């Protein structure tokens, strides 16, 4: 018998060895508003078919929890793939990236003709049939060599390349009926769990709609994001230029000695984009309605600081003289900072910035006045005036950087023609394989963990613990304004996971297993294990990546 403690009910029960989590769930009678889709066993995410042979702590979770949502979405990917195979024989599925509160996917038909609404309706109908049948997902743990042979037979070259470069002795894969597939995380027990989803035509593919994180009983509200979609298309074009699409492609390129070349191409592509942005700013500065303020924002760890420096250099090359201010320097004094219900400071709240004062100073600068601008002292928690003065004149342009820079409440009195808005984010274009996209926030989380740890600011455990608050704040205060940007800049670095791996692995291993943050540390370690490491000695000092790895 094994002894199991359930964190949900605070009960301890004894079970025969080999009892599954699904069977234990029945015994513990966990009551919740939404169906349980997975669990954490000793702070490691597991599927409900996981069998217990030793004493464990267990926490059952639904799709409101990030790891539960990942399990649900992975299972939807397989459901979509199986349905496409059944009704469009010989077709290929590419799950490319998150967009509009769902996932954009391409279905390439065997005859290479375009996917039609009728085709999509057939796939959707088959998905519904599979859910009604409540078919089980079966998991197999086999030698990697055997898995590679199976995937070669099925024509899964993307999975073959990934597994051949993974270095793993054993690999698990799943089947649904007579269809096999590979996923780097757990799935729900059967298709009957997948009752909330949608499939709609979107651009030249389909949008797989997923449950709302706040209320998994309904589909997340559709939000059209045409500019963000174009940024993902640009990332895809960059991958085509470099001849890379999946992690297996990247690993093979590194192993063949192309790391230095890929670093140079990645840097050149980013610099080319920054030059284009600088030239557009210069054009508009010299237009009949000249712009005077460049507003730059993006979520945490997107590379805003380095981007501003590199943009400033290119603006100088155009003959302009940029001057910078940060919304952080206009923070209200610490005692006036808004708080969460638990009494902790809400540093991402718009009211953390004295936006009335900042807008007033910007308007004075536009009017040609000299302005004393503050600097926030993060040690004392006070806004200070230390003699810094700014004045705009001929050829001078103001750069305003910060997470609230695009919030219309910050510059409501400034004419739109005088503003140029830039949104920066890490829009990861590379796929783990054709059916496993990389979460765009994983770039930023790994960057933040490495930077904060090296700076002595936070441990990996502390960075992970605060990450969900960061994401929640971004959804509230940053992302609602991204589609208002004049231009978007993708700061994702094609090879950055291979570089971050060397820095992140020892830091993530420092997270104790007996804390909740271990689950995310374990997931990230498993994820970056797929990448062939690349030393960072060839990363230029001016690279966006240097903001996080140092040097």
C-alpha positions as CSV (number, residue, x, y, z in Angstrom):
1,X,0.0,0.0,0.0
2,X,1.1,3.6,-0.6
3,X,0.1,6.7,1.4
4,X,-1.1,9.7,-0.6
5,X,-1.7,13.2,0.7
6,X,-4.2,15.3,-1.4
7,X,-3.5,19.0,-1.2
8,X,-7.0,19.8,-2.5
9,X,-8.9,18.1,0.4
10,X,-6.0,18.1,3.0
11,X,-6.7,14.3,3.3
12,X,-4.4,11.3,3.5
13,X,-5.5,8.0,2.1
14,X,-3.9,4.6,1.4
15,X,-4.1,2.9,-1.9
16,X,-2.7,-0.3,-3.5
17,X,0.5,0.2,-5.4
18,X,-0.1,1.0,-9.1
19,X,-3.4,2.9,-8.4
20,X,-3.9,5.6,-11.1
21,X,-4.5,9.3,-10.3
22,X,-7.9,9.0,-12.0
23,X,-8.9,6.3,-9.5
24,X,-7.6,8.3,-6.6
25,X,-9.6,11.4,-7.8
26,X,-12.8,9.4,-7.3
27,X,-11.8,8.4,-3.8
28,X,-10.7,11.9,-2.7
29,X,-14.0,13.4,-4.1
30,X,-12.3,16.7,-5.1
31,X,-15.1,19.3,-5.6
32,X,-14.5,22.1,-8.0
33,X,-16.3,24.4,-10.5
34,X,-14.4,22.8,-13.5
35,X,-13.4,19.3,-14.5
36,X,-10.0,18.1,-13.3
37,X,-7.6,17.5,-16.3
38,X,-4.3,16.7,-14.7
39,X,-2.4,16.7,-11.4
40,X,0.9,17.6,-9.8
41,X,2.7,14.7,-8.1
42,X,5.4,15.9,-5.8
43,X,5.2,19.2,-7.7
44,X,5.7,17.6,-11.1
45,X,2.9,17.7,-13.7
46,X,1.4,14.3,-14.5
47,X,-1.5,13.0,-16.5
48,X,-4.4,11.3,-14.7
49,X,-3.3,7.9,-16.0
50,X,-0.1,8.2,-13.9
51,X,0.2,5.2,-11.5
52,X,1.6,5.7,-8.0
53,X,4.0,3.1,-6.5
54,X,5.4,5.2,-3.7
55,X,4.1,7.7,-1.1
56,X,3.2,11.0,-2.8
57,X,1.7,14.4,-2.4
58,X,-0.9,15.1,-5.0
59,X,-2.7,18.2,-6.2
60,X,-5.5,17.8,-8.8
61,X,-5.8,20.8,-11.2
62,X,-8.2,22.1,-13.8
63,X,-7.6,24.2,-16.9
64,X,-7.4,27.5,-14.9
65,X,-4.0,26.5,-13.8
66,X,-1.3,27.0,-16.5
67,X,0.0,23.4,-16.4
68,X,-3.6,22.1,-16.7
69,X,-4.3,24.4,-19.6
70,X,-1.1,23.1,-21.4
71,X,-2.3,19.5,-20.9
72,X,-5.7,20.4,-22.3
73,X,-4.3,22.2,-25.3
74,X,-1.8,19.5,-26.2
75,X,-4.7,17.0,-26.2
76,X,-6.6,19.3,-28.5
77,X,-3.7,19.4,-30.9
78,X,-3.8,15.6,-31.1
79,X,-7.6,15.6,-31.6
80,X,-7.2,18.1,-34.4
81,X,-4.4,16.1,-36.0
82,X,-6.3,12.8,-35.8
83,X,-9.5,14.4,-37.3
84,X,-7.5,15.9,-40.2
85,X,-5.8,12.5,-40.9
86,X,-9.2,10.8,-41.0
87,X,-11.1,13.2,-43.3
88,X,-8.2,14.6,-45.3
89,X,-6.0,11.5,-45.9
90,X,-2.4,12.4,-46.5
91,X,-2.7,15.9,-45.1
92,X,-0.1,17.5,-42.8
93,X,-0.8,19.7,-39.8
94,X,1.4,22.5,-38.6
95,X,0.5,24.1,-35.2
96,X,2.3,27.3,-35.6
97,X,1.7,30.0,-32.9
98,X,-0.8,31.4,-30.3
99,X,-2.9,34.3,-31.7
100,X,-6.3,35.8,-30.9
101,X,-6.7,33.6,-27.8
102,X,-6.2,30.5,-29.8
103,X,-3.7,28.7,-31.9
104,X,-3.1,29.3,-35.6
105,X,-2.7,26.1,-37.6
106,X,-2.0,25.2,-41.2
107,X,-3.5,22.1,-42.7
108,X,-1.7,21.2,-45.9
109,X,-3.7,18.8,-48.1
110,X,-2.1,15.9,-50.0
111,X,-2.8,17.6,-53.3
112,X,-1.5,21.0,-52.1
113,X,-4.8,22.7,-52.8
114,X,-5.9,25.4,-50.4
115,X,-7.9,24.4,-47.4
116,X,-11.6,25.3,-47.9
117,X,-14.4,26.1,-45.4
118,X,-15.9,22.8,-46.4
119,X,-12.7,21.0,-45.5
120,X,-12.6,22.8,-42.1
121,X,-16.2,21.8,-41.5
122,X,-15.3,18.1,-42.2
123,X,-12.4,18.3,-39.7
124,X,-14.6,20.0,-37.1
125,X,-17.3,17.4,-37.5
126,X,-14.8,14.5,-37.1
127,X,-13.4,16.2,-34.0
128,X,-16.9,16.2,-32.5
129,X,-17.4,12.6,-33.3
130,X,-14.1,11.6,-31.6
131,X,-15.1,13.5,-28.5
132,X,-18.4,11.7,-28.4
133,X,-16.7,8.3,-28.7
134,X,-14.5,9.2,-25.7
135,X,-11.5,7.4,-27.2
136,X,-8.5,6.8,-24.9
137,X,-5.1,8.4,-25.4
138,X,-2.5,5.6,-25.0
139,X,1.1,6.4,-23.9
140,X,4.1,4.3,-24.8
141,X,7.6,4.5,-23.4
142,X,10.1,3.0,-25.8
143,X,13.7,3.2,-26.8
144,X,14.4,6.4,-28.7
145,X,15.8,4.4,-31.6
146,X,12.5,2.5,-32.0
147,X,10.5,5.7,-31.8
148,X,12.7,7.2,-34.6
149,X,12.1,4.2,-36.8
150,X,8.3,4.5,-36.3
151,X,8.3,8.2,-37.1
152,X,10.5,7.6,-40.2
153,X,7.9,5.2,-41.5
154,X,5.1,7.7,-40.8
155,X,7.1,10.5,-42.6
156,X,7.6,12.6,-39.5
157,X,11.0,14.1,-40.4
158,X,10.5,16.9,-37.9
159,X,10.1,14.5,-35.0
160,X,13.0,12.3,-36.3
161,X,15.4,15.3,-36.4
162,X,14.2,16.4,-32.9
163,X,14.7,12.9,-31.4
164,X,18.0,12.2,-33.2
165,X,19.5,15.3,-31.6
166,X,17.8,15.0,-28.1
167,X,20.3,12.5,-26.7
168,X,17.6,10.7,-24.8
169,X,17.7,6.9,-24.4
170,X,14.0,6.5,-24.0
171,X,11.1,8.5,-25.5
172,X,7.4,8.4,-24.9
173,X,4.7,8.9,-27.6
174,X,0.9,8.6,-27.8
175,X,-1.7,7.0,-30.0
176,X,-5.3,7.9,-30.6
177,X,-6.9,5.0,-32.4
178,X,-4.5,4.0,-35.1
179,X,-2.8,7.4,-35.2
180,X,0.5,8.0,-33.4
181,X,2.0,11.3,-32.4
182,X,4.7,12.8,-30.1
183,X,4.1,15.5,-27.5
184,X,6.6,16.8,-24.9
185,X,4.1,16.9,-22.1
186,X,1.2,14.9,-20.7
187,X,-2.4,14.5,-22.2
188,X,-5.8,14.0,-20.8
189,X,-7.0,10.4,-20.4
190,X,-9.4,10.4,-23.3
191,X,-11.1,12.6,-25.9
192,X,-14.3,12.9,-23.8
193,X,-12.4,15.4,-21.6
194,X,-12.2,17.8,-24.6
195,X,-15.7,19.4,-24.7
196,X,-14.7,23.1,-25.0
197,X,-13.0,24.2,-28.2
198,X,-13.7,25.8,-31.6
199,X,-12.3,25.6,-35.1
200,X,-12.8,28.5,-37.5
201,X,-11.2,29.7,-40.8
202,X,-8.5,32.3,-40.1
203,X,-6.3,33.9,-42.7
204,X,-4.9,31.1,-44.9
205,X,-5.3,28.5,-42.2
206,X,-7.5,27.7,-39.2
207,X,-7.7,29.0,-35.6
208,X,-8.0,26.3,-32.9
209,X,-10.0,28.1,-30.2
210,X,-9.3,26.9,-26.6
211,X,-11.0,27.4,-23.2
212,X,-10.8,30.7,-21.4
213,X,-8.3,30.6,-18.5
214,X,-10.7,32.4,-16.3
215,X,-13.7,30.2,-17.1
216,X,-12.7,26.9,-18.8
217,X,-16.3,26.1,-19.4
218,X,-16.4,28.5,-22.3
219,X,-14.2,29.3,-25.3
220,X,-11.8,32.3,-24.9
221,X,-13.2,35.4,-26.6
222,X,-11.9,35.9,-30.1
223,X,-9.7,39.1,-30.5
224,X,-8.5,39.9,-33.9
225,X,-4.8,40.7,-34.0
226,X,-3.8,41.5,-37.6
227,X,-0.6,43.3,-36.7
228,X,0.5,40.6,-34.4
229,X,-0.3,38.0,-37.1
230,X,1.9,39.8,-39.6
231,X,4.8,39.8,-37.0
232,X,4.5,36.0,-36.8
233,X,4.5,35.8,-40.6
234,X,7.7,37.9,-40.6
235,X,9.3,35.5,-38.1
236,X,8.4,32.7,-40.4
237,X,10.1,34.5,-43.3
238,X,13.2,34.9,-41.2
239,X,13.2,31.2,-40.5
240,X,12.9,30.5,-44.2
241,X,15.9,32.8,-44.9
242,X,17.9,30.8,-42.4
243,X,16.6,27.5,-43.6
244,X,15.2,26.6,-40.2
245,X,11.7,25.8,-38.9
246,X,11.9,23.4,-36.0
247,X,14.3,22.8,-33.1
248,X,15.5,19.7,-34.9
249,X,16.6,21.9,-37.8
250,X,18.4,24.2,-35.4
251,X,20.2,21.4,-33.6
252,X,21.4,19.9,-36.9
253,X,22.7,23.2,-38.0
254,X,24.7,23.6,-34.8
255,X,26.1,20.1,-34.9
256,X,27.2,20.8,-38.5
257,X,29.2,23.8,-37.3
258,X,26.9,26.6,-38.5
259,X,26.3,28.3,-35.0
260,X,28.5,31.3,-35.8
261,X,26.9,31.9,-39.2
262,X,23.4,31.6,-37.6
263,X,24.3,34.1,-34.9
264,X,25.5,36.6,-37.5
265,X,22.3,36.2,-39.6
266,X,20.0,36.5,-36.6
267,X,21.8,39.7,-35.6
268,X,21.7,41.1,-39.1
269,X,17.9,40.4,-39.5
270,X,17.2,42.2,-36.2
271,X,19.5,45.1,-37.1
272,X,17.9,45.4,-40.5
273,X,14.5,45.8,-38.8
274,X,15.8,48.4,-36.4
275,X,17.2,50.4,-39.3
276,X,13.8,50.2,-41.1
277,X,12.1,51.6,-38.0
278,X,14.6,54.4,-37.6
279,X,14.3,55.4,-41.2
280,X,10.5,55.5,-40.9
281,X,10.8,57.7,-37.8
282,X,13.2,60.0,-39.7
283,X,10.7,60.2,-42.6
284,X,7.9,61.1,-40.4
285,X,10.0,63.6,-38.4
286,X,10.6,65.5,-41.6
287,X,7.0,65.2,-42.9
288,X,4.4,68.0,-43.0
289,X,3.1,66.8,-39.6
290,X,6.3,65.9,-37.8
291,X,6.3,63.3,-35.1
292,X,8.1,64.4,-31.9
293,X,7.6,61.5,-29.5
294,X,8.5,57.8,-29.9
295,X,6.6,55.6,-27.5
296,X,8.2,52.2,-26.8
297,X,6.6,49.4,-24.8
298,X,6.5,45.7,-24.4
299,X,6.1,43.0,-21.8
300,X,8.6,42.0,-19.2
301,X,12.0,40.8,-20.5
302,X,11.2,41.6,-24.1
303,X,14.4,43.6,-24.5
304,X,13.1,47.2,-24.4
305,X,16.3,48.7,-22.8
306,X,18.7,47.3,-25.5
307,X,16.2,48.0,-28.3
308,X,16.1,51.7,-27.2
309,X,19.9,51.9,-27.2
310,X,20.2,50.3,-30.7
311,X,17.3,52.4,-32.1
312,X,19.0,55.5,-30.7
313,X,22.2,54.6,-32.6
314,X,20.3,54.2,-35.9
315,X,18.4,57.4,-35.3
316,X,21.7,59.2,-34.9
317,X,22.9,57.6,-38.1
318,X,19.8,59.3,-39.7
319,X,20.9,62.6,-38.4
320,X,18.5,62.8,-35.4
321,X,19.4,63.3,-31.8
322,X,17.2,61.1,-29.5
323,X,16.6,61.9,-25.9
324,X,15.2,59.3,-23.5
325,X,12.9,59.2,-20.5
326,X,11.4,56.1,-18.8
327,X,7.9,55.8,-17.3
328,X,9.7,54.1,-14.3
329,X,11.2,57.5,-13.4
330,X,7.7,58.9,-13.0
331,X,6.7,56.3,-10.4
332,X,4.7,57.8,-7.5
333,X,6.5,57.5,-4.2
334,X,6.4,54.0,-2.7
335,X,3.9,54.9,0.0
336,X,1.4,56.0,-2.8
337,X,1.8,52.9,-4.9
338,X,-1.4,50.9,-5.4
339,X,-1.7,47.6,-3.6
340,X,-3.2,44.2,-4.2
341,X,-5.9,42.9,-1.8
342,X,-3.2,41.0,0.1
343,X,-1.4,44.3,0.9
344,X,1.5,43.8,-1.5
345,X,2.5,46.5,-4.0
346,X,1.0,46.4,-7.5
347,X,4.0,47.8,-9.3
348,X,2.5,47.2,-12.8
349,X,-0.7,49.2,-12.1
350,X,-1.1,52.2,-14.4
351,X,-1.6,54.4,-11.3
352,X,1.9,53.5,-10.2
353,X,3.0,56.1,-12.7
354,X,2.3,59.8,-12.1
355,X,0.9,60.0,-15.6
356,X,-0.5,63.5,-15.3
357,X,3.0,64.9,-14.4
358,X,4.6,62.9,-17.2
359,X,2.2,64.0,-19.8
360,X,2.6,67.6,-18.7
361,X,6.4,67.3,-19.0
362,X,6.2,65.7,-22.4
363,X,3.9,68.5,-23.6
364,X,6.3,71.2,-22.3
365,X,9.1,69.5,-24.1
366,X,7.1,69.4,-27.4
367,X,6.5,73.1,-26.9
368,X,10.2,73.8,-26.7
369,X,10.5,74.3,-23.0
370,X,13.4,73.0,-20.9
371,X,12.1,70.5,-18.3
372,X,13.7,69.1,-15.2
373,X,12.9,65.4,-15.3
374,X,12.9,63.1,-12.2
375,X,14.8,59.9,-11.5
376,X,13.2,57.2,-9.3
377,X,15.3,55.9,-6.5
378,X,14.4,52.2,-6.2
379,X,16.3,51.9,-2.9
380,X,14.5,54.7,-1.0
381,X,11.2,54.4,-3.0
382,X,11.2,58.1,-3.7
383,X,11.1,60.2,-6.9
384,X,14.0,62.5,-6.9
385,X,15.2,65.5,-9.0
386,X,19.0,65.3,-9.4
387,X,19.6,68.0,-12.0
388,X,18.6,66.1,-15.1
389,X,17.2,68.5,-17.7
390,X,15.9,67.9,-21.2
391,X,15.0,70.3,-24.0
392,X,13.9,69.4,-27.5
393,X,15.3,71.5,-30.4
394,X,16.2,71.0,-34.1
395,X,16.8,67.3,-34.8
396,X,15.9,66.2,-31.3
397,X,13.3,63.6,-30.7
398,X,12.0,62.2,-27.5
399,X,11.9,58.4,-26.8
400,X,9.6,57.4,-24.0
401,X,10.1,53.8,-22.8
402,X,8.1,51.7,-20.3
403,X,5.4,49.2,-19.9
404,X,2.7,51.9,-19.9
405,X,4.1,53.9,-22.9
406,X,1.3,52.9,-25.2
407,X,-1.5,53.4,-22.7
408,X,-3.6,56.2,-24.2
409,X,-4.1,57.7,-20.7
410,X,-0.4,58.6,-20.7
411,X,-0.5,60.8,-23.8
412,X,-4.2,61.6,-24.3
413,X,-3.5,65.4,-24.9
414,X,-0.7,64.8,-27.4
415,X,-1.8,64.7,-31.1
416,X,-1.6,61.3,-32.7
417,X,0.4,62.7,-35.6
418,X,3.1,63.7,-33.1
419,X,3.4,60.1,-31.8
420,X,5.1,57.0,-33.1
421,X,4.3,53.8,-31.3
422,X,6.5,50.7,-31.1
423,X,5.5,47.4,-29.4
424,X,8.3,44.9,-28.7
425,X,7.7,41.2,-27.9
426,X,9.2,37.8,-28.2
427,X,7.2,36.2,-31.0
428,X,8.8,32.8,-31.2
429,X,8.6,31.5,-34.7
430,X,10.5,28.2,-34.3
431,X,8.5,25.1,-33.4
432,X,9.7,22.2,-31.3
433,X,8.2,20.1,-34.1
434,X,5.2,20.5,-36.4
435,X,2.7,19.7,-33.6
436,X,4.5,21.3,-30.6
437,X,4.7,25.1,-30.7
438,X,6.9,27.0,-28.2
439,X,5.0,29.3,-25.7
440,X,6.0,32.8,-26.5
441,X,6.3,33.6,-22.8
442,X,8.9,30.9,-22.3
443,X,11.6,33.1,-24.0
444,X,10.9,35.9,-21.5
445,X,10.6,33.8,-18.4
446,X,14.0,32.1,-19.1
447,X,15.5,35.5,-19.8
448,X,14.1,36.9,-16.6
449,X,15.3,34.0,-14.5
450,X,18.8,34.2,-15.8
451,X,19.1,38.0,-15.6
452,X,17.5,38.3,-12.1
453,X,19.7,35.5,-10.7
454,X,23.0,36.9,-12.2
455,X,22.1,40.3,-10.9
456,X,21.5,39.0,-7.4
457,X,18.0,40.3,-7.5
458,X,15.9,37.2,-7.2
459,X,16.4,33.4,-7.1
460,X,14.9,31.2,-9.7
461,X,12.2,30.2,-7.2
462,X,11.3,33.9,-6.6
463,X,11.2,34.7,-10.3
464,X,8.9,31.8,-11.0
465,X,6.7,32.5,-8.1
466,X,6.0,36.1,-9.3
467,X,5.7,35.2,-13.0
468,X,1.9,34.6,-13.0
469,X,1.4,38.0,-11.5
470,X,3.6,39.5,-14.2
471,X,1.5,37.7,-16.9
472,X,-1.8,38.8,-15.4
473,X,-0.6,42.4,-15.3
474,X,0.5,42.3,-18.9
475,X,-2.9,41.1,-20.0
476,X,-4.5,44.0,-18.2
477,X,-2.1,46.9,-18.8
478,X,0.1,46.1,-21.9
479,X,-1.5,43.7,-24.4
480,X,-4.8,45.6,-24.8
481,X,-2.7,48.4,-26.6
482,X,-0.4,46.3,-28.8
483,X,-2.5,46.5,-31.9
484,X,-2.4,50.3,-31.7
485,X,1.3,50.3,-32.4
486,X,2.6,51.8,-35.7
487,X,5.2,49.0,-35.8
488,X,6.0,45.8,-33.9
489,X,9.5,44.5,-33.2
490,X,10.1,40.8,-32.6
491,X,13.0,40.5,-30.1
492,X,12.9,36.6,-30.1
493,X,16.4,35.4,-31.0
494,X,16.3,32.2,-33.1
495,X,19.1,30.5,-31.2
496,X,18.5,32.0,-27.8
497,X,17.2,28.8,-26.1
498,X,20.5,27.1,-27.1
499,X,22.4,30.0,-25.5
500,X,20.2,30.4,-22.5
501,X,20.4,26.7,-21.8
502,X,24.0,27.0,-20.5
503,X,23.0,29.7,-18.1
504,X,19.5,28.5,-17.1
505,X,20.1,24.8,-16.3
506,X,22.2,25.2,-13.1
507,X,19.9,28.0,-11.9
508,X,16.7,26.0,-12.4
509,X,18.2,23.0,-10.7
510,X,18.6,25.1,-7.6
511,X,14.8,25.2,-7.1
512,X,13.9,22.7,-4.3
513,X,11.5,19.9,-5.1
514,X,9.4,20.5,-2.0
515,X,8.1,23.9,-3.2
516,X,5.3,24.7,-5.8
517,X,7.8,26.5,-8.1
518,X,9.6,23.2,-8.7
519,X,6.8,22.2,-11.2
520,X,7.7,25.1,-13.5
521,X,11.4,24.7,-13.1
522,X,11.1,21.0,-13.9
523,X,9.0,21.8,-17.1
524,X,11.6,24.4,-18.3
525,X,14.5,22.0,-17.7
526,X,12.7,19.3,-19.7
527,X,12.0,21.9,-22.4
528,X,15.5,23.3,-22.8
529,X,17.0,19.8,-22.8
530,X,15.8,19.5,-26.4
531,X,18.3,22.1,-27.5
532,X,21.9,21.5,-28.5
533,X,23.8,24.1,-26.3
534,X,25.8,26.9,-27.9
535,X,28.4,28.9,-26.0
536,X,27.7,32.6,-25.9
537,X,31.2,33.8,-26.7
538,X,30.2,34.7,-30.2
539,X,27.1,36.7,-29.2
540,X,27.9,40.4,-29.9
541,X,28.1,42.8,-27.0
542,X,25.3,44.9,-28.6
543,X,23.0,41.9,-28.9
544,X,19.5,42.0,-27.3
545,X,20.5,38.7,-25.7
546,X,23.3,40.4,-23.8
547,X,20.8,42.3,-21.7
548,X,19.9,39.0,-20.0
549,X,23.1,36.8,-20.1
550,X,25.5,39.6,-19.4
551,X,28.7,40.8,-21.2
